[in-house]
């Protein structure tokens, strides 16, 4: 199982240790997204920065759309299907299968940036805003499968 983690809050008034953890997760700016394995160490880091991120389990169609539309190479160039075939000798569907089975990490794809820059969600985050957890109608915290709906609106 792979997790999608999206940074919700910006850089103002953040403690240094939390900012350092966000950097280790490669969540440098607001609305950045990373795909991480559901390991004990990663979950501990996510829980430490829980008030600044939202996260949940990503599904294959959303991961495919994320790589196609928001995947970037050095020089801010788009990832193309030809690039993936040339570098990895497989099509995009097979690549996503390998990523979700934890046989392959995104940073093992040559040249692909390990984070995705997203847009703010269309129609906003909802009534609760960024000050309440998702369980109380807000934004931050664990979402489960609902992260896919948010990512769909942010791509």
Secondary structure as GFF3:
##gff-version 3
##sequence-region A 1 155
A	DSSP	beta_strand	2	7	.	.	.	ID=ss1
A	DSSP	alpha_helix	16	24	.	.	.	ID=ss2
A	DSSP	beta_strand	32	37	.	.	.	ID=ss3
A	DSSP	alpha_helix	40	48	.	.	.	ID=ss4
A	DSSP	three_ten_helix	50	52	.	.	.	ID=ss5
A	DSSP	beta_strand	53	57	.	.	.	ID=ss6
A	DSSP	alpha_helix	60	70	.	.	.	ID=ss7
A	DSSP	beta_strand	72	73	.	.	.	ID=ss8
A	DSSP	beta_strand	77	78	.	.	.	ID=ss9
A	DSSP	alpha_helix	81	88	.	.	.	ID=ss10
A	DSSP	alpha_helix	92	100	.	.	.	ID=ss11
A	DSSP	three_ten_helix	106	108	.	.	.	ID=ss12
A	DSSP	beta_strand	115	117	.	.	.	ID=ss13
A	DSSP	three_ten_helix	129	131	.	.	.	ID=ss14
A	DSSP	three_ten_helix	134	136	.	.	.	ID=ss15
A	DSSP	beta_strand	141	142	.	.	.	ID=ss16
A	DSSP	three_ten_helix	144	146	.	.	.	ID=ss17
A	DSSP	alpha_helix	147	154	.	.	.	ID=ss18
###
